């Protein structure tokens, strides 16, 4: 195995490195690579500190995540509780409150939104996901709202529902009434979104938006391990605009176990390990990723960008057969609405974006996100499509780990 750029392929019970050579697990433990701490983790890593323990349930009625079995039979129904034990905030600093069985998320500042992702992962092939939600604030002030499934319905290029005016085909909402959104996915990856007033469309609600998308092979695979999300974006009213999420439930989906074999990629080293690649696709900006030390946090990876820029400055790593990625992250974006902080993965012809933030995270946040085995590149990006970065925009990373199925 060489130390230069390339693809690193891991399996836990018999390891395969770049050239296809296989090693027994005992050899793997003592095998030397130019990256730190490449031993499988004996612990469940983030699952112990981030997620509630899951207890068996014999009921097929909708059940809150905290009392749901990690695997369930076909015809499994799940309700995700409306509390921050079951959701994680994307890198925004906007307030999220729990009240009367709802989550209420406010804009972070003018044109800077907010977003939550489910902490648990689901197999959503052949399932229907239900969101009951409503927009808040001045209906005449622009903002957009998106319920969805990561890898299936994108939050980008405008919102599917907007206040103020329609944008790129969005549905214009003219009141603060409840919206009932269903996303139904077949086993072959075709997904249909239907949103209605008064009740869900399958319960007689009046449909206000309907669309069907056929997914690529990789996107179909992503349905086997997906997170759910809800976001409010580009709120011109800032913290006066908000969204209320009252119900998220899944019918005929499966709550899946997270992988338990973890491999550390960065854990406080003095330099960025050589398996990471730094990329800058613009000649008009400065792109810098380095390790920074401070007394409180120790060594962390920091990425910054400055100058006029259209494109991406990012840190990436190529590893095959990854089932998930976990990391701690904080972001600083000094109110530049044209800058993006992006966490995504790529399979060459397809990028799935876990989250996009144009605001500061307000501190460190921990994430544990699913990928698909046919993807091979994980990416942390500073992205700019217009304007100017002054060098204060930054991504900070620590405790980066990838996860595999035990075989």
PALO-397226 format. One record per residue (C-alpha): x, y, z; residue number from 0. Coordinates in nm, 3 decimals, padded with zeros to 5 digits, always signed. Last residue first. Example, Ala and Ser with C-alpha at 12.3 -4.5 7.8 and 13.67 -1.06 7.14 Angstrom:
2
<lummar <+01.367, -00.106, +00.714>, 1>
<lummar <+01.230, -00.450, +00.780>, 0>
end
This chain:
407
<lummar <-01.838, -00.941, +00.799>, 406>
<lummar <-01.884, -00.641, +01.027>, 405>
<lummar <-02.048, -00.364, +00.832>, 404>
<lummar <-01.834, -00.055, +00.810>, 403>
<lummar <-01.802, +00.285, +00.976>, 402>
<lummar <-01.583, +00.588, +00.907>, 401>
<lummar <-01.441, +00.817, +01.177>, 400>
<lummar <-01.354, +01.186, +01.208>, 399>
<lummar <-01.305, +01.293, +01.570>, 398>
<lummar <-01.236, +01.656, +01.477>, 397>
<lummar <-01.339, +01.909, +01.217>, 396>
<lummar <-01.351, +02.291, +01.190>, 395>
<lummar <-01.496, +02.456, +00.879>, 394>
<lummar <-01.425, +02.823, +00.809>, 393>
<lummar <-01.549, +03.154, +00.680>, 392>
<lummar <-01.322, +03.423, +00.828>, 391>
<lummar <-01.105, +03.435, +00.517>, 390>
<lummar <-01.286, +03.723, +00.348>, 389>
<lummar <-01.501, +03.516, +00.111>, 388>
<lummar <-01.635, +03.717, -00.182>, 387>
<lummar <-01.942, +03.718, -00.400>, 386>
<lummar <-02.098, +03.442, -00.606>, 385>
<lummar <-02.108, +03.063, -00.623>, 384>
<lummar <-01.900, +02.984, -00.317>, 383>
<lummar <-01.853, +02.643, -00.154>, 382>
<lummar <-01.648, +02.552, +00.152>, 381>
<lummar <-01.669, +02.177, +00.134>, 380>
<lummar <-01.634, +01.862, +00.345>, 379>
<lummar <-01.637, +01.564, +00.107>, 378>
<lummar <-01.659, +01.186, +00.140>, 377>
<lummar <-01.568, +00.994, -00.174>, 376>
<lummar <-01.636, +00.627, -00.247>, 375>
<lummar <-02.006, +00.574, -00.306>, 374>
<lummar <-02.120, +00.224, -00.400>, 373>
<lummar <-02.149, +00.130, -00.032>, 372>
<lummar <-02.404, +00.402, +00.040>, 371>
<lummar <-02.358, +00.662, +00.313>, 370>
<lummar <-02.528, +00.703, +00.651>, 369>
<lummar <-02.458, +00.994, +00.888>, 368>
<lummar <-02.327, +01.025, +01.244>, 367>
<lummar <-02.297, +01.390, +01.338>, 366>
<lummar <-02.171, +01.577, +01.644>, 365>
<lummar <-02.205, +01.954, +01.685>, 364>
<lummar <-01.941, +02.201, +01.803>, 363>
<lummar <-02.037, +02.564, +01.858>, 362>
<lummar <-02.287, +02.819, +01.727>, 361>
<lummar <-02.302, +02.648, +01.389>, 360>
<lummar <-02.236, +02.964, +01.190>, 359>
<lummar <-02.453, +03.024, +00.889>, 358>
<lummar <-02.480, +02.936, +00.523>, 357>
<lummar <-02.535, +02.567, +00.590>, 356>
<lummar <-02.583, +02.280, +00.348>, 355>
<lummar <-02.665, +01.934, +00.473>, 354>
<lummar <-02.633, +01.569, +00.385>, 353>
<lummar <-02.570, +01.637, +00.018>, 352>
<lummar <-02.576, +01.334, -00.207>, 351>
<lummar <-02.353, +01.367, -00.510>, 350>
<lummar <-02.393, +01.147, -00.816>, 349>
<lummar <-02.179, +01.058, -01.116>, 348>
<lummar <-01.856, +00.982, -00.931>, 347>
<lummar <-02.010, +00.805, -00.631>, 346>
<lummar <-02.001, +01.115, -00.414>, 345>
<lummar <-02.058, +01.201, -00.049>, 344>
<lummar <-02.166, +01.527, +00.106>, 343>
<lummar <-02.109, +01.780, +00.384>, 342>
<lummar <-02.149, +02.138, +00.265>, 341>
<lummar <-02.075, +02.478, +00.417>, 340>
<lummar <-02.203, +02.736, +00.171>, 339>
<lummar <-02.121, +03.095, +00.090>, 338>
<lummar <-02.350, +03.328, -00.103>, 337>
<lummar <-02.537, +03.444, +00.206>, 336>
<lummar <-02.219, +03.578, +00.367>, 335>
<lummar <-02.328, +03.643, +00.726>, 334>
<lummar <-01.986, +03.572, +00.873>, 333>
<lummar <-01.979, +03.198, +00.810>, 332>
<lummar <-01.816, +03.006, +01.093>, 331>
<lummar <-01.867, +02.632, +01.118>, 330>
<lummar <-01.834, +02.362, +01.383>, 329>
<lummar <-01.794, +01.992, +01.330>, 328>
<lummar <-01.762, +01.666, +01.521>, 327>
<lummar <-01.744, +01.356, +01.305>, 326>
<lummar <-01.919, +01.034, +01.208>, 325>
<lummar <-01.934, +00.860, +00.869>, 324>
<lummar <-02.147, +00.566, +00.761>, 323>
<lummar <-02.167, +00.246, +00.558>, 322>
<lummar <-01.828, +00.276, +00.388>, 321>
<lummar <-01.767, +00.015, +00.120>, 320>
<lummar <-01.483, +00.205, -00.049>, 319>
<lummar <-01.269, +00.487, +00.087>, 318>
<lummar <-01.174, +00.808, -00.096>, 317>
<lummar <-01.119, +01.113, +00.127>, 316>
<lummar <-01.205, +01.476, +00.067>, 315>
<lummar <-01.123, +01.823, +00.195>, 314>
<lummar <-01.277, +02.105, +00.002>, 313>
<lummar <-01.256, +02.441, -00.166>, 312>
<lummar <-01.544, +02.466, -00.412>, 311>
<lummar <-01.658, +02.686, -00.697>, 310>
<lummar <-01.700, +03.051, -00.778>, 309>
<lummar <-01.453, +03.249, -00.574>, 308>
<lummar <-01.337, +03.602, -00.513>, 307>
<lummar <-01.091, +03.579, -00.226>, 306>
<lummar <-01.066, +03.377, +00.091>, 305>
<lummar <-01.116, +03.016, +00.198>, 304>
<lummar <-01.063, +02.841, +00.528>, 303>
<lummar <-01.047, +02.479, +00.644>, 302>
<lummar <-00.950, +02.382, +00.999>, 301>
<lummar <-00.861, +02.037, +01.126>, 300>
<lummar <-00.845, +02.015, +01.504>, 299>
<lummar <-00.562, +01.968, +01.755>, 298>
<lummar <-00.638, +02.037, +02.121>, 297>
<lummar <-00.985, +02.173, +02.197>, 296>
<lummar <-00.936, +02.408, +02.491>, 295>
<lummar <-00.567, +02.486, +02.463>, 294>
<lummar <-00.564, +02.554, +02.092>, 293>
<lummar <-00.401, +02.375, +01.802>, 292>
<lummar <-00.473, +02.415, +01.433>, 291>
<lummar <-00.427, +02.146, +01.170>, 290>
<lummar <-00.441, +02.264, +00.808>, 289>
<lummar <-00.674, +02.317, +00.515>, 288>
<lummar <-00.622, +02.624, +00.297>, 287>
<lummar <-00.796, +02.746, -00.017>, 286>
<lummar <-00.703, +03.087, -00.153>, 285>
<lummar <-00.922, +03.217, -00.433>, 284>
<lummar <-00.907, +03.322, -00.796>, 283>
<lummar <-00.770, +03.002, -00.951>, 282>
<lummar <-01.084, +02.807, -00.867>, 281>
<lummar <-01.129, +02.431, -00.833>, 280>
<lummar <-00.956, +02.393, -00.498>, 279>
<lummar <-00.897, +02.041, -00.368>, 278>
<lummar <-00.730, +01.905, -00.055>, 277>
<lummar <-00.698, +01.526, -00.043>, 276>
<lummar <-00.709, +01.315, +00.273>, 275>
<lummar <-00.519, +00.982, +00.277>, 274>
<lummar <-00.210, +01.174, +00.382>, 273>
<lummar <-00.329, +01.240, +00.736>, 272>
<lummar <-00.373, +01.611, +00.823>, 271>
<lummar <-00.088, +01.704, +01.057>, 270>
<lummar <-00.041, +01.717, +01.435>, 269>
<lummar <-00.295, +01.438, +01.492>, 268>
<lummar <-00.608, +01.496, +01.704>, 267>
<lummar <-00.820, +01.199, +01.605>, 266>
<lummar <-00.850, +01.187, +01.227>, 265>
<lummar <-00.940, +00.884, +01.015>, 264>
<lummar <-01.058, +00.653, +01.295>, 263>
<lummar <-01.206, +00.320, +01.186>, 262>
<lummar <-01.540, +00.202, +01.327>, 261>
<lummar <-01.700, -00.143, +01.311>, 260>
<lummar <-02.050, -00.114, +01.462>, 259>
<lummar <-02.267, -00.029, +01.163>, 258>
<lummar <-02.599, +00.136, +01.254>, 257>
<lummar <-02.899, -00.087, +01.304>, 256>
<lummar <-03.199, -00.009, +01.089>, 255>
<lummar <-03.542, +00.136, +01.162>, 254>
<lummar <-03.757, -00.015, +00.891>, 253>
<lummar <-04.029, +00.142, +00.680>, 252>
<lummar <-04.383, +00.020, +00.623>, 251>
<lummar <-04.532, +00.346, +00.756>, 250>
<lummar <-04.299, +00.622, +00.875>, 249>
<lummar <-04.401, +00.906, +01.104>, 248>
<lummar <-04.305, +01.269, +01.149>, 247>
<lummar <-04.547, +01.488, +01.341>, 246>
<lummar <-04.566, +01.838, +01.486>, 245>
<lummar <-04.293, +02.036, +01.309>, 244>
<lummar <-04.329, +02.412, +01.348>, 243>
<lummar <-04.142, +02.647, +01.115>, 242>
<lummar <-03.996, +02.988, +01.187>, 241>
<lummar <-03.971, +03.348, +01.079>, 240>
<lummar <-03.909, +03.636, +01.320>, 239>
<lummar <-03.547, +03.520, +01.361>, 238>
<lummar <-03.461, +03.634, +01.008>, 237>
<lummar <-03.750, +03.792, +00.820>, 236>
<lummar <-03.578, +03.739, +00.486>, 235>
<lummar <-03.579, +03.368, +00.569>, 234>
<lummar <-03.344, +03.198, +00.318>, 233>
<lummar <-03.412, +02.844, +00.437>, 232>
<lummar <-03.638, +02.655, +00.676>, 231>
<lummar <-03.545, +02.288, +00.691>, 230>
<lummar <-03.683, +01.945, +00.777>, 229>
<lummar <-03.488, +01.622, +00.758>, 228>
<lummar <-03.515, +01.246, +00.737>, 227>
<lummar <-03.208, +01.023, +00.736>, 226>
<lummar <-03.156, +00.735, +00.496>, 225>
<lummar <-03.018, +00.383, +00.483>, 224>
<lummar <-03.185, +00.157, +00.223>, 223>
<lummar <-03.315, +00.465, +00.041>, 222>
<lummar <-02.953, +00.543, -00.050>, 221>
<lummar <-02.949, +00.236, -00.275>, 220>
<lummar <-03.228, +00.383, -00.485>, 219>
<lummar <-03.023, +00.701, -00.508>, 218>
<lummar <-02.730, +00.498, -00.635>, 217>
<lummar <-02.943, +00.330, -00.903>, 216>
<lummar <-03.080, +00.668, -01.008>, 215>
<lummar <-03.415, +00.791, -00.880>, 214>
<lummar <-03.747, +00.835, -01.054>, 213>
<lummar <-03.922, +01.145, -00.925>, 212>
<lummar <-04.292, +01.209, -00.877>, 211>
<lummar <-04.455, +01.541, -00.790>, 210>
<lummar <-04.772, +01.657, -00.617>, 209>
<lummar <-04.852, +01.990, -00.453>, 208>
<lummar <-05.168, +02.146, -00.307>, 207>
<lummar <-05.370, +01.826, -00.254>, 206>
<lummar <-05.691, +01.872, -00.054>, 205>
<lummar <-05.687, +01.616, +00.229>, 204>
<lummar <-05.897, +01.300, +00.200>, 203>
<lummar <-05.703, +01.068, +00.430>, 202>
<lummar <-05.457, +00.950, +00.163>, 201>
<lummar <-05.380, +01.316, +00.086>, 200>
<lummar <-05.294, +01.389, +00.449>, 199>
<lummar <-05.530, +01.625, +00.628>, 198>
<lummar <-05.669, +01.982, +00.621>, 197>
<lummar <-05.442, +02.094, +00.334>, 196>
<lummar <-05.229, +01.865, +00.119>, 195>
<lummar <-04.877, +01.775, +00.015>, 194>
<lummar <-04.797, +01.480, -00.211>, 193>
<lummar <-04.442, +01.367, -00.285>, 192>
<lummar <-04.394, +01.058, -00.503>, 191>
<lummar <-04.078, +00.847, -00.498>, 190>
<lummar <-03.954, +00.596, -00.755>, 189>
<lummar <-03.665, +00.397, -00.607>, 188>
<lummar <-03.747, +00.043, -00.715>, 187>
<lummar <-03.893, -00.067, -00.381>, 186>
<lummar <-04.144, +00.212, -00.416>, 185>
<lummar <-04.119, +00.538, -00.226>, 184>
<lummar <-04.408, +00.744, -00.083>, 183>
<lummar <-04.341, +01.096, +00.048>, 182>
<lummar <-04.641, +01.244, +00.228>, 181>
<lummar <-04.678, +01.609, +00.336>, 180>
<lummar <-04.959, +01.753, +00.547>, 179>
<lummar <-04.943, +02.132, +00.576>, 178>
<lummar <-05.088, +02.309, +00.880>, 177>
<lummar <-05.208, +02.667, +00.838>, 176>
<lummar <-04.983, +02.974, +00.864>, 175>
<lummar <-05.133, +03.122, +00.548>, 174>
<lummar <-05.050, +03.216, +00.189>, 173>
<lummar <-04.817, +02.932, +00.088>, 172>
<lummar <-04.669, +02.954, -00.261>, 171>
<lummar <-04.576, +02.617, -00.411>, 170>
<lummar <-04.224, +02.631, -00.555>, 169>
<lummar <-04.157, +02.626, -00.929>, 168>
<lummar <-03.820, +02.800, -00.923>, 167>
<lummar <-03.940, +03.063, -00.673>, 166>
<lummar <-04.298, +03.147, -00.576>, 165>
<lummar <-04.342, +03.464, -00.376>, 164>
<lummar <-04.368, +03.586, -00.018>, 163>
<lummar <-04.371, +03.250, +00.161>, 162>
<lummar <-04.235, +02.938, -00.002>, 161>
<lummar <-04.286, +02.562, -00.040>, 160>
<lummar <-04.074, +02.333, -00.261>, 159>
<lummar <-03.772, +02.542, -00.181>, 158>
<lummar <-03.506, +02.690, -00.410>, 157>
<lummar <-03.219, +02.524, -00.594>, 156>
<lummar <-03.129, +02.305, -00.295>, 155>
<lummar <-03.326, +02.113, -00.039>, 154>
<lummar <-03.305, +01.793, -00.242>, 153>
<lummar <-03.557, +01.509, -00.228>, 152>
<lummar <-03.415, +01.158, -00.249>, 151>
<lummar <-03.061, +01.154, -00.108>, 150>
<lummar <-03.170, +01.283, +00.232>, 149>
<lummar <-03.544, +01.243, +00.274>, 148>
<lummar <-03.770, +01.547, +00.291>, 147>
<lummar <-03.957, +01.835, +00.446>, 146>
<lummar <-03.864, +02.171, +00.294>, 145>
<lummar <-03.963, +02.529, +00.372>, 144>
<lummar <-03.877, +02.850, +00.192>, 143>
<lummar <-03.869, +03.208, +00.312>, 142>
<lummar <-03.992, +03.537, +00.164>, 141>
<lummar <-04.195, +03.783, +00.370>, 140>
<lummar <-04.565, +03.808, +00.281>, 139>
<lummar <-04.668, +03.518, +00.506>, 138>
<lummar <-04.519, +03.702, +00.806>, 137>
<lummar <-04.405, +03.445, +01.060>, 136>
<lummar <-04.458, +03.072, +01.082>, 135>
<lummar <-04.475, +02.777, +00.842>, 134>
<lummar <-04.665, +02.461, +00.937>, 133>
<lummar <-04.581, +02.094, +00.975>, 132>
<lummar <-04.723, +01.743, +00.961>, 131>
<lummar <-04.472, +01.516, +00.788>, 130>
<lummar <-04.556, +01.160, +00.676>, 129>
<lummar <-04.307, +00.911, +00.526>, 128>
<lummar <-04.441, +00.625, +00.314>, 127>
<lummar <-04.244, +00.304, +00.267>, 126>
<lummar <-04.159, +00.060, -00.013>, 125>
<lummar <-03.788, +00.128, +00.022>, 124>
<lummar <-03.744, +00.353, +00.326>, 123>
<lummar <-03.473, +00.167, +00.517>, 122>
<lummar <-03.422, +00.405, +00.808>, 121>
<lummar <-03.140, +00.571, +00.998>, 120>
<lummar <-03.171, +00.736, +01.340>, 119>
<lummar <-03.047, +01.082, +01.433>, 118>
<lummar <-03.314, +01.252, +01.225>, 117>
<lummar <-03.192, +01.575, +01.067>, 116>
<lummar <-03.281, +01.930, +01.171>, 115>
<lummar <-03.249, +02.258, +00.981>, 114>
<lummar <-03.223, +02.634, +01.025>, 113>
<lummar <-03.214, +02.942, +00.804>, 112>
<lummar <-02.986, +03.239, +00.733>, 111>
<lummar <-03.159, +03.499, +00.514>, 110>
<lummar <-03.170, +03.749, +00.806>, 109>
<lummar <-03.064, +03.558, +01.117>, 108>
<lummar <-03.077, +03.203, +01.255>, 107>
<lummar <-03.433, +03.142, +01.135>, 106>
<lummar <-03.640, +02.974, +01.402>, 105>
<lummar <-03.717, +02.607, +01.459>, 104>
<lummar <-04.020, +02.492, +01.658>, 103>
<lummar <-04.030, +02.121, +01.742>, 102>
<lummar <-04.368, +02.000, +01.859>, 101>
<lummar <-04.519, +01.785, +02.134>, 100>
<lummar <-04.650, +02.073, +02.342>, 99>
<lummar <-04.326, +02.273, +02.323>, 98>
<lummar <-03.970, +02.189, +02.228>, 97>
<lummar <-03.758, +02.483, +02.108>, 96>
<lummar <-03.500, +02.526, +01.834>, 95>
<lummar <-03.303, +02.852, +01.822>, 94>
<lummar <-03.092, +02.936, +01.519>, 93>
<lummar <-02.717, +02.870, +01.536>, 92>
<lummar <-02.687, +02.661, +01.221>, 91>
<lummar <-02.461, +02.368, +01.133>, 90>
<lummar <-02.740, +02.104, +01.102>, 89>
<lummar <-02.936, +02.040, +01.422>, 88>
<lummar <-02.969, +01.681, +01.542>, 87>
<lummar <-03.300, +01.504, +01.597>, 86>
<lummar <-03.413, +01.219, +01.826>, 85>
<lummar <-03.299, +01.353, +02.164>, 84>
<lummar <-03.389, +01.699, +02.035>, 83>
<lummar <-03.759, +01.634, +02.084>, 82>
<lummar <-04.059, +01.576, +01.860>, 81>
<lummar <-04.057, +01.197, +01.876>, 80>
<lummar <-04.004, +01.005, +01.554>, 79>
<lummar <-04.304, +00.780, +01.487>, 78>
<lummar <-04.236, +00.435, +01.349>, 77>
<lummar <-04.446, +00.179, +01.164>, 76>
<lummar <-04.312, -00.161, +01.063>, 75>
<lummar <-04.511, -00.354, +00.803>, 74>
<lummar <-04.212, -00.582, +00.755>, 73>
<lummar <-04.042, -00.680, +01.079>, 72>
<lummar <-03.830, -00.465, +01.305>, 71>
<lummar <-03.466, -00.399, +01.371>, 70>
<lummar <-03.327, -00.151, +01.624>, 69>
<lummar <-03.640, -00.210, +01.835>, 68>
<lummar <-03.837, +00.105, +01.909>, 67>
<lummar <-03.886, +00.265, +02.251>, 66>
<lummar <-03.679, +00.582, +02.198>, 65>
<lummar <-03.795, +00.599, +01.838>, 64>
<lummar <-04.158, +00.661, +01.934>, 63>
<lummar <-04.399, +00.392, +01.826>, 62>
<lummar <-04.663, +00.395, +01.551>, 61>
<lummar <-04.871, +00.079, +01.603>, 60>
<lummar <-04.705, -00.250, +01.512>, 59>
<lummar <-04.659, -00.336, +01.879>, 58>
<lummar <-04.401, -00.585, +02.003>, 57>
<lummar <-04.144, -00.319, +02.092>, 56>
<lummar <-03.783, -00.393, +02.177>, 55>
<lummar <-03.576, -00.124, +02.350>, 54>
<lummar <-03.348, +00.126, +02.177>, 53>
<lummar <-03.086, +00.315, +02.375>, 52>
<lummar <-03.092, +00.686, +02.300>, 51>
<lummar <-02.839, +00.830, +02.057>, 50>
<lummar <-02.546, +01.064, +02.083>, 49>
<lummar <-02.300, +00.938, +02.345>, 48>
<lummar <-02.318, +00.562, +02.299>, 47>
<lummar <-02.408, +00.567, +01.931>, 46>
<lummar <-02.117, +00.798, +01.861>, 45>
<lummar <-01.862, +00.524, +01.909>, 44>
<lummar <-02.025, +00.178, +01.927>, 43>
<lummar <-01.719, +00.053, +02.104>, 42>
<lummar <-01.453, -00.195, +01.998>, 41>
<lummar <-01.334, +00.044, +01.733>, 40>
<lummar <-01.164, -00.120, +01.439>, 39>
<lummar <-00.799, -00.021, +01.438>, 38>
<lummar <-00.675, +00.243, +01.199>, 37>
<lummar <-00.540, +00.468, +01.471>, 36>
<lummar <-00.354, +00.722, +01.259>, 35>
<lummar <-00.295, +00.735, +00.885>, 34>
<lummar <+00.019, +00.649, +00.693>, 33>
<lummar <-00.060, +00.276, +00.714>, 32>
<lummar <+00.108, +00.011, +00.929>, 31>
<lummar <-00.041, -00.337, +00.967>, 30>
<lummar <-00.050, -00.455, +01.329>, 29>
<lummar <-00.428, -00.472, +01.361>, 28>
<lummar <-00.464, -00.577, +00.998>, 27>
<lummar <-00.250, -00.886, +01.049>, 26>
<lummar <-00.489, -01.007, +01.318>, 25>
<lummar <-00.784, -00.929, +01.090>, 24>
<lummar <-00.643, -01.141, +00.808>, 23>
<lummar <-00.505, -00.952, +00.513>, 22>
<lummar <-00.615, -00.944, +00.152>, 21>
<lummar <-00.436, -00.783, -00.142>, 20>
<lummar <-00.668, -00.597, -00.382>, 19>
<lummar <-00.417, -00.330, -00.488>, 18>
<lummar <-00.589, -00.053, -00.286>, 17>
<lummar <-00.616, -00.245, +00.045>, 16>
<lummar <-00.855, -00.532, +00.121>, 15>
<lummar <-00.895, -00.641, +00.482>, 14>
<lummar <-01.023, -00.979, +00.598>, 13>
<lummar <-01.297, -00.940, +00.857>, 12>
<lummar <-01.320, -00.558, +00.866>, 11>
<lummar <-01.336, -00.461, +00.504>, 10>
<lummar <-01.150, -00.159, +00.383>, 9>
<lummar <-01.068, -00.013, +00.044>, 8>
<lummar <-00.843, +00.292, +00.022>, 7>
<lummar <-00.857, +00.478, -00.310>, 6>
<lummar <-00.569, +00.691, -00.419>, 5>
<lummar <-00.334, +00.971, -00.324>, 4>
<lummar <+00.015, +00.866, -00.216>, 3>
<lummar <+00.112, +00.661, +00.088>, 2>
<lummar <+00.145, +00.335, -00.099>, 1>
<lummar <+00.000, +00.000, +00.000>, 0>
end
